[in-house]
Amino acid sequence: MVSSSNLGFPRMGENRELKKLVENYWQGKVEESQFQKELKEIRINHWKLQKEAGIEIIPSNDFSLYDQVLDHIHLFGAIPKRYNPVVESEVEDGSNGLRTYFAMGRGYQTSKAATQVSETNTQGAFASKVEKSIDVGSMEMKKWFDTNYHYIVPEFEESQQFKLTNYGGYGEPKPIHEFLEAKSIDIETRPVILGPISFLLLGKSSDSSKPYASKFDSLVHLNGLLGVYEELFKQFEKIGVKSVQIDEPVLCFDLLETELVKNAYTTAFNTIHKAAPTINILIATYFGEIRENIDLVTSLPVNGIHIDTIRSSPSEVESVLSKIPTSWTISIGIIDGRNVWKNDLTKSLVTLKNIIAKIGSERILLAPSCSLLHCPHSLTREIGKVETQVLDWLAFSLEKLKEISFLTYALNKCTFTTTTTTTTTTTTDKDTLVFPENCCSTIKQFYESNKESNQKRRESKLIHNDAVKKRVTEITPSMLKRENPFPIRRDAQRKRLTTLPSLFPTTTIGSFPQTKEVRLARSNFKSKKITAESYDQFIRDEIRKCIKVQEECELDVLVHGEFERTDMVEYFGEYLDGFVFTQNGWVQSYGSRCVKPPIIYGDVNRPIPMTLEYTTFAQTLTTKPMKGMLTGPVTILQWSFVRDDQPRSETCFQIGLAIRDEVTDLENKGIACIQIDEPAIREGLPLRLSDWNQYLKWAIDSFLLSSTGVKDSTQIHSHMCYSDFNDIFESIQRMDTDVLTIENSKSDLKLLKAFEKYGYTNEIGPGLYDIHSPRIPSVEDMKDRVEQMLKYLSTNLLWINPDCGLKTREPETTRLALINMVKVAKQFREIYATKE
């Protein structure tokens, strides 16, 4: 019999209950006991929802307060020593460990420490009972493979020690507690654990002066780490765990040092199996193809494998099926866990029928392609909110689980009849699903409705715009490059931007804090509680205040603050044809931060300007340059749910043309600096190196299409964040931006080491401080970072800026941080003016 399963469920809840609860906890608005009680209610509700959807194998330990990798860092006791003062403070006041956990994720700064670095009284600004001065930043954050989810990067000391650790508020390790919690409501779960090889390979050296020379260097810590896995799996066996899902997504990478990696995997899984021989182990891979690594996997003492068939070719699936042992279970990721379109159940049944013909049905589990963490919760609240025709094409997490449940039923209970049609040139076989006589009408209707929805989508006139398609075919090479090289452009820009200092100009990345008043005004406008005129006046007033703050901080290139924007992708999609928006389609980006990706269902076109009104208004309020703020085509693509009926490159070029039109309009209205953010270019890379060039070609071309249609005197900025850029540095150079700002504060300056190898001739602003942390950066900290930057960068190319937008921060801490940042710029101008 085929069984239904799930790899992971969205954490935040239907109405973002987890986000709200955690943020209230940070602010001291929720007592510990109530916090734990409500967390338990969320987890139990999620398990019950999966069971009600017909899922037989339900995951546990997929729930997290911040990030699943951070959970494992804490679980394994791999807490960097710089957090010792936080740990000690918890010992002193009897806290439960969550202060340290959250400090690693978002930094920690007591009121006393904040007062010291900001030279002002900030008492009461931070929810903390700790009276001593503690100031520590967060750990580095990176994109989780090729998704928009961010994980916390593990750090390993040269003599790293690991220790199985109880979770905050629990009397046992987190995976143990949550398995027992589910069991208490009669739900037998399959715990999810990040595998030891993936955990180590996702980490880095804690000593920034001694970075790993190879991505495999962290495997030196394997033997120490395995002691923790042994202890954990022995506890699993003791409490009656029958099966465990061990996630090893790095198996979809090029693991080139084969003997080293093979020995590591063999040692790891032999150790785990020996510790708990009665537990069935499923290795889960996702986001790509296993390819040659299947030979390594099949040599391990495990009981099954999960493959992502959405991102695997039919030949790859065939290869895996032919190589796995006959005793193994195979979990087929047949439903797309990263997109929102209804599955074509008829097509999936044909695929699955062919798989069963090869290996039988007893060994098959059906599952999403990956964890549903990357998909919204359910469509329940979208009825009446999303355009009816498009809504009929969609499936969120709960709907996807019902699709898995249906496919499981169909394969176990239904039969297929084959009808052969012969013409003079072809013979076609058509399979028809035959339901058992006792099948209820609801199941039959589910299938018929799915067929009808997919047919309507294929034939819909909403999807296609011939004028847009024609325009893409008319793109020429001359539309992908600036008129002159950077040195000529730089001279023209300096002549135009007369208020810009010659050294260390300052700016921000775009957004300013969105207060509860801003969010309330937007909500009231959308619900028609206030008029469009009132809302417009409110936004203009916020822009005025924002510019006043920036001028008081003495920034050089200003922004309007983006108060009219909910999200850097959603906002633009609202102005573009081919997009649709959800009411409640939230997914986690990092920590408590959620985004609501737009859905690209058809050809993309810009019918009207998107940013012109507020940008030009803001420019009238200051004599300093005002940046036009846009999101680039690759990021809009990557951070949306994208149509799957044409190549992603085609959709990206359509978006690139829309942004190009907006850039032209801004330039024509006198905007001298235009920023086109592209934080998602790196995350879009395929997992396999051999697939990179094709992606980078169309991705960079799409950015150039959006950015190059301007005069030399118009300064094009771009911003990139939270990725390893070193391995795509040549592509970054090909973007040919006049000013590139990059996330750097969490990256131990390792990105700048690429300048030793490649150099960089255009202007650049590596971020000075981490805006995702609530702490206020000190002048001394930022001065030290600039000094490090100047080892790699020329003084006349360096900009001073934060590492990302300021939307999620508080207004007062933002102001104090920017004051400190500008002080740093002024001090370096004095130093280098004297030297010159």
Secondary structure as UniProt FT lines:
FT   STRAND          3..5
FT   TURN            14..15
FT   HELIX           17..26
FT   TURN            27..28
FT   HELIX           32..52
FT   TURN            53..54
FT   STRAND          57..60
FT   HELIX           68..75
FT   TURN            76..77
FT   HELIX           81..83
FT   HELIX           84..93
FT   HELIX           98..106
FT   STRAND          108..109
FT   HELIX           111..118
FT   TURN            123..124
FT   STRAND          135..136
FT   STRAND          141..143
FT   TURN            145..146
FT   STRAND          150..152
FT   STRAND          155..156
FT   TURN            158..159
FT   TURN            168..169
FT   HELIX           174..183
FT   TURN            184..186
FT   STRAND          189..194
FT   HELIX           196..201
FT   STRAND          204..205
FT   TURN            208..209
FT   TURN            215..216
FT   HELIX           217..221
FT   HELIX           222..238
FT   TURN            239..240
FT   STRAND          243..247
FT   HELIX           249..252
FT   HELIX           258..275
FT   TURN            277..278
FT   STRAND          280..284
FT   HELIX           291..293
FT   HELIX           294..297
FT   TURN            298..299
FT   STRAND          304..308
FT   TURN            310..311
FT   HELIX           314..323
FT   TURN            326..327
FT   STRAND          329..335
FT   TURN            337..338
FT   HELIX           345..359
FT   TURN            362..363
FT   STRAND          364..368
FT   HELIX           372..374
FT   HELIX           380..382
FT   TURN            383..385
FT   HELIX           388..391
FT   TURN            392..393
FT   HELIX           397..413
FT   STRAND          415..422
FT   STRAND          427..434
FT   TURN            437..438
FT   HELIX           441..459
FT   TURN            461..462
FT   HELIX           466..473
FT   HELIX           477..480
FT   HELIX           486..496
FT   TURN            498..499
FT   STRAND          506..507
FT   HELIX           516..526
FT   TURN            527..528
FT   HELIX           532..553
FT   STRAND          557..558
FT   TURN            563..564
FT   TURN            568..569
FT   HELIX           570..573
FT   TURN            574..575
FT   STRAND          577..580
FT   STRAND          587..590
FT   TURN            591..592
FT   STRAND          593..595
FT   STRAND          599..605
FT   HELIX           612..619
FT   TURN            620..621
FT   STRAND          626..631
FT   HELIX           633..638
FT   STRAND          641..642
FT   HELIX           648..668
FT   TURN            669..670
FT   STRAND          673..677
FT   TURN            679..681
FT   HELIX           682..684
FT   HELIX           689..691
FT   HELIX           692..707
FT   TURN            712..713
FT   STRAND          715..720
FT   HELIX           726..728
FT   HELIX           729..735
FT   STRAND          739..742
FT   TURN            745..749
FT   HELIX           750..753
FT   HELIX           754..757
FT   STRAND          763..766
FT   TURN            771..772
FT   HELIX           779..789
FT   TURN            790..792
FT   TURN            795..797
FT   TURN            807..808
FT   HELIX           811..835
//
